[in-house]
Amino acid sequence: QVQLVESGGGLVQAGGSLRLSCAASGSIAAHNVMGWYRQAPGKQRDLVAAITSDGSTNYADSVKGRFTISRDNAKNTVYLQMNSLKPEDTAVYYCNANFLRGFSTYNYWGQGTQVTVSS
């Protein structure tokens, strides 16, 4: 079992910054992908950014150049630095961990943290 605990959400004015953290505990494979997704009211949950255990990254087009994902493997923690925030970034942000173990795929979610950007 894997637990993901997010922190760092809140209310910020447009143009401001926030940093989200997600600490993973439990039996997580060394080779994994951790990511951040977001879901606005009435919309589907979409990928924001992801990072592999060796540091390769992937970003949604809407956040490229503004958001940076990083990780500390020693702490099993992934971060999302969000700069130049826009009202359309308002959503619940979810941490995700995905990995293979044997022939099975495991996928875990955090409880979510609210990010609200005021105009």
Residue pairs with C-beta under 8 A, 6 or more apart in sequence:
1 26
1 27
2 24
2 25
2 26
2 27
2 28
2 97
2 106
2 108
3 24
3 25
3 26
3 108
4 22
4 23
4 24
4 95
4 96
4 97
4 108
4 109
4 110
4 111
5 22
5 23
5 25
5 110
5 111
6 20
6 21
6 22
6 93
6 94
6 95
6 110
6 111
6 112
6 113
7 20
7 21
7 22
7 23
7 113
8 18
8 19
8 20
8 21
8 113
9 18
9 20
9 93
9 113
9 114
9 115
10 18
10 114
10 115
10 116
11 116
11 117
11 118
12 18
12 85
12 115
12 116
12 117
12 118
13 117
13 118
14 85
14 86
14 87
14 117
14 118
14 119
15 84
15 85
16 85
16 117
17 81
17 82
17 83
17 84
17 85
18 82
18 85
18 115
19 79
19 80
19 81
19 82
20 36
20 79
20 80
20 82
20 93
20 95
20 113
20 115
21 77
21 78
21 79
22 34
22 36
22 77
22 78
22 79
22 80
22 95
22 110
23 75
23 76
23 77
24 34
24 76
24 77
24 78
24 95
24 97
25 76
28 76
28 97
28 99
29 99
29 100
29 101
29 106
30 53
31 52
31 53
31 54
31 99
31 100
32 52
32 53
32 97
32 98
32 99
33 50
33 51
33 52
33 53
33 97
33 98
33 99
34 50
34 51
34 71
34 78
34 95
34 96
34 97
34 98
35 47
35 48
35 49
35 50
35 51
35 69
35 78
35 95
35 96
35 98
36 47
36 48
36 49
36 50
36 69
36 78
36 80
36 93
36 94
36 95
36 96
37 45
37 46
37 47
37 48
37 93
37 94
37 96
38 45
38 46
38 48
38 89
38 91
38 92
38 93
38 94
38 115
39 45
39 46
39 91
39 92
39 94
39 112
40 90
40 91
40 92
43 91
45 94
46 60
47 58
47 60
48 59
48 60
48 63
48 67
48 80
48 93
49 57
49 58
49 59
49 60
49 63
49 67
49 68
49 69
49 80
50 57
50 58
50 69
50 96
51 57
51 58
51 69
51 70
51 71
51 78
53 71
53 73
55 71
57 69
59 67
59 69
62 88
63 82
63 89
66 82
66 83
66 84
66 85
67 80
67 81
67 82
67 83
68 80
68 81
68 83
69 78
69 79
69 80
69 81
70 78
70 79
70 81
71 77
71 78
71 79
72 78
72 79
78 95
80 93
82 89
82 115
85 115
85 117
86 117
87 117
87 118
87 119
88 117
89 115
89 117
90 115
90 116
90 117
91 115
92 112
92 113
92 114
92 115
93 112
93 113
93 114
93 115
94 109
94 110
94 111
94 112
95 109
95 110
96 107
96 108
96 109
96 110
97 106
97 107
97 108
98 105
98 106
98 107
98 108
99 105
99 106
100 106
